[in-house]
Amino acid sequence: MAFLALGAGSLRARPPTSPIAWSVPSATVTVAAGGTIRVEVSANIDDGWPLHSLRQPSPPDPTRIAVPEGQPVVRGGKIEAPVPKSAFDRAQGADTEYYVELVTFSVPLSVARMTAPGKHAARIKTTRQACGGSIYLRPRTATLEVPLQVTTAK
């Protein structure tokens, strides 16, 4: 018979692989070619794993929201973000800006005037570095898709 001996500190909780879950509306958004819309990009944040603001000086890395090239949309202006919380982070030795629980960003998307009418998808990339206490996860990028119905330019 074999026995498994475990020391007092050997059963540690593993950090979550993704303590921040990103989402966008799943309903199709209708927009005219040449028009601009705002898409709400939300982050559901696990307890103890704050999401750094878009303005956070490195380190830790700030959250980034981008609209990749090679699609019929571009970022159409400034991303609107709520005012983050701010506190001194002893691990960083600096003030940090962050969000907890849930945060929603408003991302403007402009559709190219020459975009053909019909169904399209707009891709938005989010990059974030999660830090929980003294545990720092590597930056991760998520790609979100927003279904679009493009109509004829006005």
KEDREN-923687 format. One record per residue (C-alpha): residue in one letter; residue number from 1; x negated, y negated, z. Coordinates in nm, 4 decimals. Example, Ala and Ser with C-alpha at 12.3 -4.5 7.8 and 13.67 -1.06 7.14 Angstrom:
<mido a 1 <-1.2300 0.4500 0.7800>>;
<mido s 2 <-1.3670 0.1060 0.7140>>;
***
This chain:
<mido m 1 <0.0000 0.0000 0.0000>>;
<mido a 2 <-0.1361 -0.3435 -0.0945>>;
<mido f 3 <-0.0859 -0.6595 0.1038>>;
<mido l 4 <-0.1013 -1.0136 -0.0221>>;
<mido a 5 <-0.2717 -1.2492 0.2178>>;
<mido l 6 <-0.2077 -1.6194 0.1728>>;
<mido g 7 <-0.3867 -1.8943 0.3578>>;
<mido a 8 <-0.1907 -2.1773 0.5183>>;
<mido g 9 <-0.2549 -2.4207 0.2346>>;
<mido s 10 <-0.2246 -2.1830 -0.0595>>;
<mido l 11 <0.1424 -2.2408 -0.1397>>;
<mido r 12 <0.1429 -2.5928 -0.2793>>;
<mido a 13 <0.4207 -2.7471 -0.4752>>;
<mido r 14 <0.3191 -2.7985 -0.8355>>;
<mido p 15 <0.3777 -3.1394 -0.9860>>;
<mido p 16 <0.6630 -3.1420 -1.2338>>;
<mido t 17 <0.5551 -3.1212 -1.5961>>;
<mido s 18 <0.7977 -3.3949 -1.6897>>;
<mido p 19 <0.9272 -3.6023 -1.3990>>;
<mido i 20 <1.0737 -3.8577 -1.6408>>;
<mido a 21 <1.3501 -3.7642 -1.8873>>;
<mido w 22 <1.4144 -4.0034 -2.1765>>;
<mido s 23 <1.7449 -4.0407 -2.3606>>;
<mido v 24 <1.9205 -4.2481 -2.6252>>;
<mido p 25 <2.2891 -4.2524 -2.7207>>;
<mido s 26 <2.3820 -3.9434 -2.9209>>;
<mido a 27 <2.6691 -4.1123 -3.1053>>;
<mido t 28 <2.5979 -4.2358 -3.4563>>;
<mido v 29 <2.5351 -4.6106 -3.4759>>;
<mido t 30 <2.6679 -4.7946 -3.7820>>;
<mido v 31 <2.4564 -5.0782 -3.9229>>;
<mido a 32 <2.4402 -5.2613 -4.2559>>;
<mido a 33 <2.1202 -5.2450 -4.4586>>;
<mido g 34 <1.9217 -5.5553 -4.3608>>;
<mido g 35 <2.0959 -5.5689 -4.0218>>;
<mido t 36 <1.9660 -5.5425 -3.6674>>;
<mido i 37 <2.1023 -5.3367 -3.3781>>;
<mido r 38 <1.9987 -5.2838 -3.0167>>;
<mido v 39 <1.9491 -4.9288 -2.8909>>;
<mido e 40 <1.9496 -4.8469 -2.5205>>;
<mido v 41 <1.6576 -4.6231 -2.4259>>;
<mido s 42 <1.6977 -4.4806 -2.0747>>;
<mido a 43 <1.4555 -4.3052 -1.8412>>;
<mido n 44 <1.5876 -4.0816 -1.5638>>;
<mido i 45 <1.3089 -4.0790 -1.3042>>;
<mido d 46 <1.2493 -3.8015 -1.0489>>;
<mido d 47 <1.2148 -3.9099 -0.6867>>;
<mido g 48 <0.8541 -3.9883 -0.5978>>;
<mido w 49 <0.7392 -4.0372 -0.9613>>;
<mido p 50 <0.7791 -4.4085 -1.0450>>;
<mido l 51 <0.7748 -4.5213 -1.4080>>;
<mido h 52 <0.5330 -4.8092 -1.4668>>;
<mido s 53 <0.6596 -5.1238 -1.6349>>;
<mido l 54 <0.5907 -5.2298 -1.9929>>;
<mido r 55 <0.3661 -5.5080 -1.8546>>;
<mido q 56 <0.1680 -5.2955 -1.6059>>;
<mido p 57 <-0.2059 -5.3698 -1.6381>>;
<mido s 58 <-0.4174 -5.0514 -1.6703>>;
<mido p 59 <-0.4828 -4.8438 -1.4691>>;
<mido p 60 <-0.2376 -4.6801 -1.4428>>;
<mido d 61 <-0.1213 -4.6967 -1.8024>>;
<mido p 62 <0.1866 -4.9072 -1.8742>>;
<mido t 63 <0.4941 -4.7527 -2.0315>>;
<mido r 64 <0.5004 -4.8035 -2.4086>>;
<mido i 65 <0.7986 -4.8001 -2.6428>>;
<mido a 66 <0.7236 -4.8028 -3.0160>>;
<mido v 67 <0.9026 -4.7665 -3.3471>>;
<mido p 68 <0.6731 -4.5587 -3.5718>>;
<mido e 69 <0.6045 -4.6597 -3.9311>>;
<mido g 70 <0.7367 -4.4648 -4.2300>>;
<mido q 71 <1.1083 -4.4905 -4.1588>>;
<mido p 72 <1.3851 -4.7278 -4.2707>>;
<mido v 73 <1.3724 -4.9237 -3.9423>>;
<mido v 74 <1.1170 -5.1435 -3.7674>>;
<mido r 75 <1.1193 -5.3038 -3.4269>>;
<mido g 76 <1.3312 -5.6142 -3.4763>>;
<mido g 77 <1.2219 -5.8296 -3.1830>>;
<mido k 78 <1.1285 -5.8159 -2.8175>>;
<mido i 79 <1.2220 -5.5165 -2.6024>>;
<mido e 80 <1.4414 -5.6264 -2.3133>>;
<mido a 81 <1.3565 -5.4712 -1.9777>>;
<mido p 82 <1.4950 -5.5220 -1.6279>>;
<mido v 83 <1.2734 -5.6833 -1.3664>>;
<mido p 84 <1.0560 -5.4069 -1.2173>>;
<mido k 85 <0.9780 -5.3516 -0.8509>>;
<mido s 86 <0.6298 -5.4510 -0.7436>>;
<mido a 87 <0.4129 -5.3170 -0.4628>>;
<mido f 88 <0.0501 -5.2661 -0.3684>>;
<mido d 89 <-0.0675 -4.9166 -0.4658>>;
<mido r 90 <-0.3425 -4.7999 -0.2289>>;
<mido a 91 <-0.4545 -4.5266 -0.4699>>;
<mido q 92 <-0.5111 -4.7882 -0.7444>>;
<mido g 93 <-0.6210 -5.0671 -0.5126>>;
<mido a 94 <-0.3933 -5.3064 -0.7008>>;
<mido d 95 <-0.0368 -5.4272 -0.7336>>;
<mido t 96 <0.1766 -5.2125 -0.9619>>;
<mido e 97 <0.5064 -5.2775 -1.1379>>;
<mido y 98 <0.7438 -4.9823 -1.1574>>;
<mido y 99 <1.0988 -4.8483 -1.1828>>;
<mido v 100 <1.2683 -4.5742 -0.9806>>;
<mido e 101 <1.5737 -4.3513 -1.0373>>;
<mido l 102 <1.7036 -4.4893 -1.3694>>;
<mido v 103 <1.5984 -4.7688 -1.6020>>;
<mido t 104 <1.7350 -4.8748 -1.9402>>;
<mido f 105 <1.5431 -5.0726 -2.2009>>;
<mido s 106 <1.7123 -5.2485 -2.4944>>;
<mido v 107 <1.5154 -5.1909 -2.8161>>;
<mido p 108 <1.5996 -5.4011 -3.1238>>;
<mido l 109 <1.5865 -5.2134 -3.4551>>;
<mido s 110 <1.6017 -5.3841 -3.7946>>;
<mido v 111 <1.7058 -5.1777 -4.0953>>;
<mido a 112 <1.5259 -5.2505 -4.4218>>;
<mido r 113 <1.7501 -5.4314 -4.6731>>;
<mido m 114 <1.6689 -5.1746 -4.9448>>;
<mido t 115 <1.7769 -4.8763 -4.7307>>;
<mido a 116 <2.0247 -4.6576 -4.9193>>;
<mido p 117 <2.3698 -4.6268 -4.7615>>;
<mido g 118 <2.4225 -4.2985 -4.5763>>;
<mido k 119 <2.2992 -4.1029 -4.2767>>;
<mido h 120 <1.9528 -4.1746 -4.1413>>;
<mido a 121 <1.7653 -4.1243 -3.8146>>;
<mido a 122 <1.5634 -4.3895 -3.6340>>;
<mido r 123 <1.2703 -4.2535 -3.4325>>;
<mido i 124 <1.1550 -4.4250 -3.1142>>;
<mido k 125 <0.8421 -4.3100 -2.9291>>;
<mido t 126 <0.7935 -4.3547 -2.5562>>;
<mido t 127 <0.4588 -4.3034 -2.3852>>;
<mido r 128 <0.4221 -4.2999 -2.0093>>;
<mido q 129 <0.1854 -4.1891 -1.7376>>;
<mido a 130 <0.3555 -4.0509 -1.4287>>;
<mido c 131 <0.1898 -4.0869 -1.0906>>;
<mido g 132 <0.3286 -3.9278 -0.7755>>;
<mido g 133 <0.1334 -4.0163 -0.4629>>;
<mido s 134 <-0.2252 -3.9205 -0.5444>>;
<mido i 135 <-0.1307 -3.6961 -0.8391>>;
<mido y 136 <-0.1745 -3.8529 -1.1827>>;
<mido l 137 <-0.0336 -3.6702 -1.4830>>;
<mido r 138 <-0.1771 -3.7236 -1.8298>>;
<mido p 139 <0.0097 -3.9695 -2.0489>>;
<mido r 140 <0.2938 -3.8031 -2.2401>>;
<mido t 141 <0.4764 -3.9151 -2.5508>>;
<mido a 142 <0.8381 -3.8324 -2.6278>>;
<mido t 143 <1.0037 -3.8913 -2.9644>>;
<mido l 144 <1.3724 -3.9833 -2.9522>>;
<mido e 145 <1.6060 -3.9891 -3.2522>>;
<mido v 146 <1.8998 -4.2230 -3.2952>>;
<mido p 147 <2.1506 -4.1196 -3.5638>>;
<mido l 148 <2.2324 -4.4082 -3.7976>>;
<mido q 149 <2.5043 -4.4607 -4.0564>>;
<mido v 150 <2.3720 -4.7292 -4.2895>>;
<mido t 151 <2.6273 -4.9244 -4.4909>>;
<mido t 152 <2.5784 -5.1537 -4.7921>>;
<mido a 153 <2.3992 -5.4817 -4.7214>>;
<mido k 154 <2.6307 -5.7810 -4.6781>>;
***
